[in-house]
Amino acid sequence: MELQQVRYFLAVAEERNFKRAAEKCGVRQPSVSNAIRRLESHLGGELFLRERPVQLSKLGVALLPIFVRINELAKNAQKIAVGYSRRRPRPGQRLLVVGSVRS
């Protein structure tokens, strides 16, 4: 399970529409649909009833509060990491270490 899949799930649950959820997430609709299908495959059941408007399945209803909490925890972790990033290099940053060797 990927955090992005959880975020897409939450967007579809809120918007009740895959296309609007994709727009909200700044991606194309097939990206959201494919991510949700992979998440459903991973979990072993459908998360949405693909009607108009899209509705949560029983599994989707059961997982909604858990996914909301996962998203909140991820945001909190990111805030904490930002505080540390002021003192530590960000991923991909390199430190220049200067030293000397006596001969």
C-alpha positions in Angstrom: 0.0 0.0 0.0 1.3 3.4 -0.9 0.5 6.8 0.7 -0.4 8.2 -2.7 -3.1 5.5 -3.1 -4.5 6.5 0.3 -4.6 10.1 -0.8 -6.3 9.2 -4.0 -8.9 7.1 -2.1 -9.7 10.1 0.2 -10.1 12.4 -2.8 -12.5 10.0 -4.6 -14.4 9.5 -1.3 -14.8 13.2 -0.9 -15.5 14.1 -4.5 -17.6 11.0 -5.3 -16.2 11.2 -8.8 -12.9 9.9 -10.2 -12.4 12.8 -12.7 -12.9 15.5 -10.1 -10.7 13.6 -7.6 -8.0 13.5 -10.2 -8.3 17.2 -10.9 -8.1 17.9 -7.1 -4.9 15.8 -6.9 -3.4 17.4 -10.0 -3.2 14.2 -12.1 -5.1 12.5 -14.9 -8.1 10.4 -14.2 -6.5 7.1 -15.3 -3.8 7.6 -12.7 -6.4 7.7 -9.9 -8.3 4.8 -11.3 -5.2 2.6 -11.7 -4.0 3.5 -8.2 -7.4 2.6 -6.7 -7.5 -0.7 -8.6 -4.0 -1.6 -7.2 -5.1 -0.6 -3.7 -8.3 -2.7 -4.0 -6.2 -5.6 -5.3 -3.8 -5.3 -2.4 -6.7 -5.2 0.1 -8.7 -7.9 -1.6 -11.9 -6.1 -2.1 -13.7 -3.2 -3.8 -13.5 0.2 -2.1 -16.1 1.9 -4.3 -19.3 1.1 -6.0 -18.7 2.6 -9.4 -22.1 4.2 -10.0 -22.9 7.8 -10.5 -22.2 9.3 -8.1 -19.4 7.0 -6.9 -20.3 5.5 -3.5 -18.1 3.8 -0.9 -18.5 0.1 -0.6 -18.8 -1.5 2.8 -15.0 -2.1 2.8 -14.5 1.6 1.8 -16.7 2.8 4.7 -14.8 0.6 7.1 -11.4 1.8 5.9 -12.3 5.5 5.5 -11.5 6.6 9.2 -8.3 4.5 9.1 -7.1 6.2 5.8 -8.0 9.6 7.2 -5.8 8.9 10.2 -3.0 7.5 8.0 -3.1 10.7 6.0 -3.0 12.9 9.2 -0.1 11.0 10.6 1.8 11.3 7.3 1.2 15.1 7.3 2.4 15.3 10.9 5.5 13.3 10.1 6.2 15.7 7.2 5.9 18.7 9.5 8.3 17.2 12.0 10.8 16.4 9.1 10.6 20.0 7.9 11.8 21.1 11.3 14.8 18.8 11.2 15.6 19.6 7.6 16.7 23.1 8.6 19.5 21.4 10.5 20.2 18.4 8.3 20.6 18.0 4.6 17.5 17.2 2.5 17.3 13.9 0.5 19.6 14.4 -2.4 21.6 17.2 -0.9 25.2 16.7 -0.4 27.4 18.0 2.3 30.8 19.4 1.7 33.2 18.1 4.3 36.5 19.9 4.4 39.4 18.2 6.3 43.1 18.2 6.3 45.7 15.5 6.6 49.1 16.0 8.2 52.0 14.7 6.2 
